[in-house]
Amino acid sequence: MGEISVDRQHLDRLLADSASTYGAPYQRAFAELAEAHRGRPVAEILPLLRCAADEALLGFTDADLREQAQAISTGEPYVLRVTVA
C-alpha cells in the first residue's frame, strides 16, 4: 500500500472528481493506465506512471510507483493512503 501526503489546496492534482479545473488529476491517469496496460511488464508501465505523477506534481517515491506498476501489471487492486495536510 502506498502513502502520500497532499496539501489540501493540491488535492485536485490527485482526484479525478475534483471540482477544480486542474488539468492532470492522477486518479484519472492511473485508471486509464490500468485499463490499457494490465498484464504488461512493470518496466513498461513505470515510466508512464512517473510521467503522470510528474504532470500532476505529486511526490510519489520510486517504490510507490513500482508498487502501482506491479498492481497494474497483475491486475490486483492498489490502495493508496492519502494524508491531507
CYANA upper distance limits for C-alpha pairs under 8 A (distance plus 0.5 A):
  1 MET  CA     64 ASP  CA      8.49
  1 MET  CA     67 GLU  CA      8.07
  1 MET  CA     78 TYR  CA      7.23
  1 MET  CA     79 VAL  CA      5.76
  1 MET  CA     80 LEU  CA      6.31
  1 MET  CA     81 ARG  CA      7.71
  2 GLY  CA     64 ASP  CA      5.90
  2 GLY  CA     67 GLU  CA      7.88
  2 GLY  CA     68 GLN  CA      8.48
  2 GLY  CA     79 VAL  CA      7.10
  2 GLY  CA     80 LEU  CA      5.31
  2 GLY  CA     81 ARG  CA      6.62
  3 GLU  CA     64 ASP  CA      8.06
  3 GLU  CA     80 LEU  CA      6.11
  3 GLU  CA     81 ARG  CA      5.13
  3 GLU  CA     82 VAL  CA      6.42
  3 GLU  CA     83 THR  CA      8.19
  4 ILE  CA     59 GLY  CA      7.95
  4 ILE  CA     60 PHE  CA      7.24
  4 ILE  CA     80 LEU  CA      8.01
  4 ILE  CA     81 ARG  CA      6.95
  4 ILE  CA     82 VAL  CA      5.70
  4 ILE  CA     83 THR  CA      6.78
  5 SER  CA     82 VAL  CA      6.28
  5 SER  CA     83 THR  CA      5.10
  5 SER  CA     84 VAL  CA      6.39
  5 SER  CA     85 ALA  CA      7.37
  6 VAL  CA     10 HIS  CA      6.80
  6 VAL  CA     11 LEU  CA      6.63
  6 VAL  CA     58 LEU  CA      8.36
  6 VAL  CA     82 VAL  CA      7.46
  6 VAL  CA     83 THR  CA      6.66
  6 VAL  CA     84 VAL  CA      5.56
  6 VAL  CA     85 ALA  CA      6.62
  7 ASP  CA     11 LEU  CA      6.95
  7 ASP  CA     84 VAL  CA      6.08
  7 ASP  CA     85 ALA  CA      5.23
  8 ARG  CA     84 VAL  CA      6.02
  8 ARG  CA     85 ALA  CA      6.16
 10 HIS  CA     14 LEU  CA      8.13
 11 LEU  CA     15 LEU  CA      6.96
 11 LEU  CA     18 SER  CA      8.31
 11 LEU  CA     84 VAL  CA      8.14
 12 ASP  CA     16 ALA  CA      7.72
 12 ASP  CA     18 SER  CA      5.82
 12 ASP  CA     19 ALA  CA      8.04
 12 ASP  CA     20 SER  CA      6.50
 12 ASP  CA     22 TYR  CA      7.00
 12 ASP  CA     25 PRO  CA      6.82
 13 ARG  CA     22 TYR  CA      7.19
 13 ARG  CA     23 GLY  CA      8.48
 13 ARG  CA     24 ALA  CA      6.74
 13 ARG  CA     25 PRO  CA      5.02
 13 ARG  CA     26 TYR  CA      6.67
 13 ARG  CA     56 ALA  CA      5.67
 13 ARG  CA     57 LEU  CA      7.56
 13 ARG  CA     58 LEU  CA      7.74
 14 LEU  CA     25 PRO  CA      5.37
 14 LEU  CA     26 TYR  CA      5.16
 14 LEU  CA     27 GLN  CA      6.11
 14 LEU  CA     56 ALA  CA      7.57
 14 LEU  CA     58 LEU  CA      8.12
 15 LEU  CA     25 PRO  CA      5.98
 15 LEU  CA     26 TYR  CA      6.92
 15 LEU  CA     27 GLN  CA      5.72
 15 LEU  CA     28 ARG  CA      7.88
 16 ALA  CA     25 PRO  CA      5.61
 16 ALA  CA     26 TYR  CA      7.45
 16 ALA  CA     27 GLN  CA      5.82
 16 ALA  CA     28 ARG  CA      5.73
 24 ALA  CA     29 ALA  CA      8.07
 24 ALA  CA     52 ALA  CA      8.11
 24 ALA  CA     55 GLU  CA      6.73
 24 ALA  CA     56 ALA  CA      5.62
 25 PRO  CA     29 ALA  CA      7.24
 25 PRO  CA     56 ALA  CA      6.46
 26 TYR  CA     30 PHE  CA      6.46
 26 TYR  CA     52 ALA  CA      6.84
 26 TYR  CA     53 ALA  CA      6.88
 26 TYR  CA     56 ALA  CA      6.46
 27 GLN  CA     31 ALA  CA      6.73
 28 ARG  CA     32 GLU  CA      6.73
 29 ALA  CA     33 LEU  CA      6.65
 29 ALA  CA     52 ALA  CA      6.84
 30 PHE  CA     34 ALA  CA      6.51
 30 PHE  CA     49 LEU  CA      7.67
 30 PHE  CA     52 ALA  CA      8.21
 31 ALA  CA     35 GLU  CA      6.72
 32 GLU  CA     36 ALA  CA      6.65
 33 LEU  CA     37 HIS  CA      6.11
 33 LEU  CA     38 ARG  CA      8.32
 33 LEU  CA     45 ILE  CA      8.29
 33 LEU  CA     48 LEU  CA      8.32
 33 LEU  CA     49 LEU  CA      8.31
 33 LEU  CA     72 ILE  CA      8.16
 34 ALA  CA     38 ARG  CA      6.04
 34 ALA  CA     72 ILE  CA      5.56
 34 ALA  CA     73 SER  CA      8.37
 34 ALA  CA     75 GLY  CA      8.22
 37 HIS  CA     45 ILE  CA      7.49
 37 HIS  CA     72 ILE  CA      7.34
 37 HIS  CA     73 SER  CA      7.36
 38 ARG  CA     72 ILE  CA      5.73
 38 ARG  CA     73 SER  CA      5.38
 38 ARG  CA     74 THR  CA      7.12
 38 ARG  CA     75 GLY  CA      6.34
 39 GLY  CA     72 ILE  CA      7.63
 39 GLY  CA     73 SER  CA      4.94
 39 GLY  CA     74 THR  CA      6.24
 39 GLY  CA     75 GLY  CA      7.41
 40 ARG  CA     44 GLU  CA      7.31
 40 ARG  CA     45 ILE  CA      7.64
 40 ARG  CA     73 SER  CA      5.81
 41 PRO  CA     45 ILE  CA      7.12
 41 PRO  CA     73 SER  CA      6.56
 42 VAL  CA     46 LEU  CA      6.40
 42 VAL  CA     66 ARG  CA      7.87
 42 VAL  CA     69 ALA  CA      5.86
 42 VAL  CA     70 GLN  CA      6.21
 42 VAL  CA     73 SER  CA      6.53
 43 ALA  CA     47 PRO  CA      7.88
 44 GLU  CA     48 LEU  CA      7.96
 45 ILE  CA     49 LEU  CA      6.86
 45 ILE  CA     69 ALA  CA      6.12
 45 ILE  CA     72 ILE  CA      8.38
 45 ILE  CA     73 SER  CA      8.19
 46 LEU  CA     50 ARG  CA      6.71
 46 LEU  CA     65 LEU  CA      7.05
 46 LEU  CA     66 ARG  CA      6.82
 46 LEU  CA     69 ALA  CA      6.07
 47 PRO  CA     51 CYS  CA      6.63
 48 LEU  CA     52 ALA  CA      6.79
 49 LEU  CA     53 ALA  CA      6.58
 49 LEU  CA     65 LEU  CA      7.06
 49 LEU  CA     69 ALA  CA      7.78
 50 ARG  CA     54 ASP  CA      6.53
 50 ARG  CA     65 LEU  CA      7.39
 51 CYS  CA     55 GLU  CA      6.59
 52 ALA  CA     56 ALA  CA      6.72
 53 ALA  CA     57 LEU  CA      6.53
 53 ALA  CA     58 LEU  CA      5.76
 53 ALA  CA     59 GLY  CA      7.70
 53 ALA  CA     60 PHE  CA      7.43
 54 ASP  CA     58 LEU  CA      6.67
 54 ASP  CA     59 GLY  CA      8.23
 60 PHE  CA     64 ASP  CA      6.38
 60 PHE  CA     65 LEU  CA      6.98
 61 THR  CA     65 LEU  CA      6.88
 62 ASP  CA     66 ARG  CA      6.56
 63 ALA  CA     67 GLU  CA      6.70
 64 ASP  CA     68 GLN  CA      6.77
 65 LEU  CA     69 ALA  CA      6.56
 66 ARG  CA     70 GLN  CA      6.59
 67 GLU  CA     71 ALA  CA      6.73
 68 GLN  CA     72 ILE  CA      6.80
 68 GLN  CA     78 TYR  CA      6.98
 69 ALA  CA     73 SER  CA      6.56
 70 GLN  CA     74 THR  CA      6.65
 71 ALA  CA     75 GLY  CA      6.14
 71 ALA  CA     76 GLU  CA      5.36
 71 ALA  CA     77 PRO  CA      6.72
 71 ALA  CA     78 TYR  CA      6.38
 72 ILE  CA     76 GLU  CA      7.13
 72 ILE  CA     77 PRO  CA      8.41
